[in-house]
Amino acid sequence: MSSKGLFQPIRIGNHELKHRVVLAPLTRLRADPETHVPNEKHVQYYGQRAGNGGGLLITEATNISPMAGNYPGAPGIWSKEQIEGWKKVTKAVHDRGSTIFVQLWHVGRATHAVWLPNNAQPVSASAIAINGSDTFGIAHEVPRALEINEISDLINDYAKAAKNAIEAGFDGVEIHGANGYIIDQFINSNSNQRTDRYGGSIENRTRLALEVVDAVVKTVGADKTAIRLSPFTHFQDVDDATPNDTWGYLVQQLQNNHPDLAYLHMIEPRFTFEDSAGASEHNLDHFRNIWKSVFINAGGFGHDLAGAIEHAEKTGDLIAFGRYYIANPDLPYRLQQQLPLNAYNRATFYGAGPEGYTDYPTYEETQIAPVTAATA
Ligand SMILES: Cc1cc2nc3c(=O)[nH]c(=O)nc-3n(C[C@H](O)[C@H](O)[C@H](O)COP(=O)(O)O)c2cc1C
């Protein structure tokens, strides 16, 4: 029997997974807007997706410090209260036999002074604003380039957040190095025009990512550390002149220095927010060939289930599902049994209450005949 395939077991760090269907990190903005503490809704949401056990869940992007971004409703992992809130989430997931990593987030320039303590100016690699407005319709501000001595504080914040994550019961942390947030703002050539050791050459632009990985590994161990990367993304206005070379170098350094990371997670260039798998002239093969260990692939697989099954069988990769895991709390079961999927509702992706969060039915629930007055 092949050891590859979506429903073959695999080891991640110290955890044996029963299958390779992963909950992708998904921002849902339902934490307390002031304290950024996760609540009972989170316990229920992640508990539902822990299913019958044996799966890997990655949380929504989670702020490493008050300065990390602070979108209203995004959770944090810097305060005692937040750690206590997350403890209930990790317990619910562990009680059902699944594994959970928290995604560590600093948005850099992708925020606004109004959301930061003391209305501080957002920070980034360089003083270059994102073009246009954000999803809330607010025009982006010009950020302040981090001073070189502030970069070590930033790295420390990732390490502290990782330590807090372990205290909160997480099985590991995924460093968010993707989608145009601060680490990616350093990596991409159009958002980094620094002239110090963190800008210019590929070695310099990838230095922050690699130093964050070093610091987190030192704090919690390689088996509890992972990173997510997205070569070719233009989200948040990032663009790189030589993606294959840039991320090829970065992945090679990870392979050389940290071959025992829990996993490497990358996003397919074909990913699009439109309701299709999308298409791209690029793919992840170049990086996948460099990385020799556990690999998670994401992007458009919910719109291409046959492609997901085939890809997992061919490569042994885990596949992270985003939008269809929002709508199908029992997604691994449905995929294994080849059952139809619930559609997702884009209008309830972000914010608000339980609607579109914890009220999507499992397949079994969709089969229960509605209770009528006569039988009730
Ligand atoms: C509502 C929503 C929120 C997302 N939030 C995050 C996030 O917090 N961190 C992250 O790395 N990616 C985030 N993504 C990207 C997803 O993790 C995933 O890469 C993307 O949705 C592609 O997978 P899919 O085609 O299966 O949906 C988000 C996507 C959606 C739709």
The ligand as an SDF file (V2000), in Angstrom:
LIG
                    3D

 31 33  0  0  0  0  0  0  0  0999 V2000
  -11.6430   34.2430    5.0360 C   0  0  0  0  0  0  0  0  0  0  0  0
  -10.2050   33.9250    4.7980 C   0  0  0  0  0  0  0  0  0  0  0  0
   -9.2660   34.2380    5.7800 C   0  0  0  0  0  0  0  0  0  0  0  0
   -7.9020   33.9190    5.6080 C   0  0  0  0  0  0  0  0  0  0  0  0
   -7.0180   34.1670    6.6260 N   0  0  0  0  0  0  0  0  0  0  0  0
   -5.7470   33.7490    6.5230 C   0  0  0  0  0  0  0  0  0  0  0  0
   -4.8580   33.8610    7.6360 C   0  0  0  0  0  0  0  0  0  0  0  0
   -5.2290   34.2990    8.7320 O   0  0  0  0  0  0  0  0  0  0  0  0
   -3.5780   33.4370    7.4500 N   0  0  0  0  0  0  0  0  0  0  0  0
   -3.1350   32.9180    6.2670 C   0  0  0  0  0  0  0  0  0  0  0  0
   -1.9660   32.5360    6.1500 O   0  0  0  0  0  0  0  0  0  0  0  0
   -3.9730   32.7840    5.2030 N   0  0  0  0  0  0  0  0  0  0  0  0
   -5.2560   33.1540    5.3180 C   0  0  0  0  0  0  0  0  0  0  0  0
   -6.1270   32.9420    4.2690 N   0  0  0  0  0  0  0  0  0  0  0  0
   -5.6800   32.1470    3.1210 C   0  0  0  0  0  0  0  0  0  0  0  0
   -6.0320   30.6510    3.3590 C   0  0  0  0  0  0  0  0  0  0  0  0
   -5.2580   30.1120    4.4220 O   0  0  0  0  0  0  0  0  0  0  0  0
   -5.7570   29.7710    2.1260 C   0  0  0  0  0  0  0  0  0  0  0  0
   -4.3970   29.8400    1.7820 O   0  0  0  0  0  0  0  0  0  0  0  0
   -6.6010   30.2280    0.9530 C   0  0  0  0  0  0  0  0  0  0  0  0
   -7.9520   30.4230    1.3270 O   0  0  0  0  0  0  0  0  0  0  0  0
   -6.5390   29.2070   -0.1660 C   0  0  0  0  0  0  0  0  0  0  0  0
   -7.1480   28.0120    0.2010 O   0  0  0  0  0  0  0  0  0  0  0  0
   -8.6230   27.6210   -0.3620 P   0  0  0  0  0  0  0  0  0  0  0  0
   -8.5630   27.7710   -1.8440 O   0  0  0  0  0  0  0  0  0  0  0  0
   -8.7780   26.1840    0.0880 O   0  0  0  0  0  0  0  0  0  0  0  0
   -9.6050   28.5390    0.2710 O   0  0  0  0  0  0  0  0  0  0  0  0
   -7.4740   33.2940    4.4110 C   0  0  0  0  0  0  0  0  0  0  0  0
   -8.4170   33.0020    3.4140 C   0  0  0  0  0  0  0  0  0  0  0  0
   -9.7500   33.2990    3.6090 C   0  0  0  0  0  0  0  0  0  0  0  0
  -10.7500   32.9160    2.5310 C   0  0  0  0  0  0  0  0  0  0  0  0
  1  2  1  0
  2  3  1  0
  2 30  2  0
  3  4  2  0
  4  5  1  0
  4 28  1  0
  5  6  2  0
  6  7  1  0
  6 13  1  0
  7  8  2  0
  7  9  1  0
  9 10  1  0
 10 11  2  0
 10 12  1  0
 12 13  2  0
 13 14  1  0
 14 15  1  0
 14 28  1  0
 15 16  1  0
 16 17  1  0
 16 18  1  0
 18 19  1  0
 18 20  1  0
 20 21  1  0
 20 22  1  0
 22 23  1  0
 23 24  1  0
 24 25  2  0
 24 26  1  0
 24 27  1  0
 28 29  2  0
 29 30  1  0
 30 31  1  0
M  END
$$$$
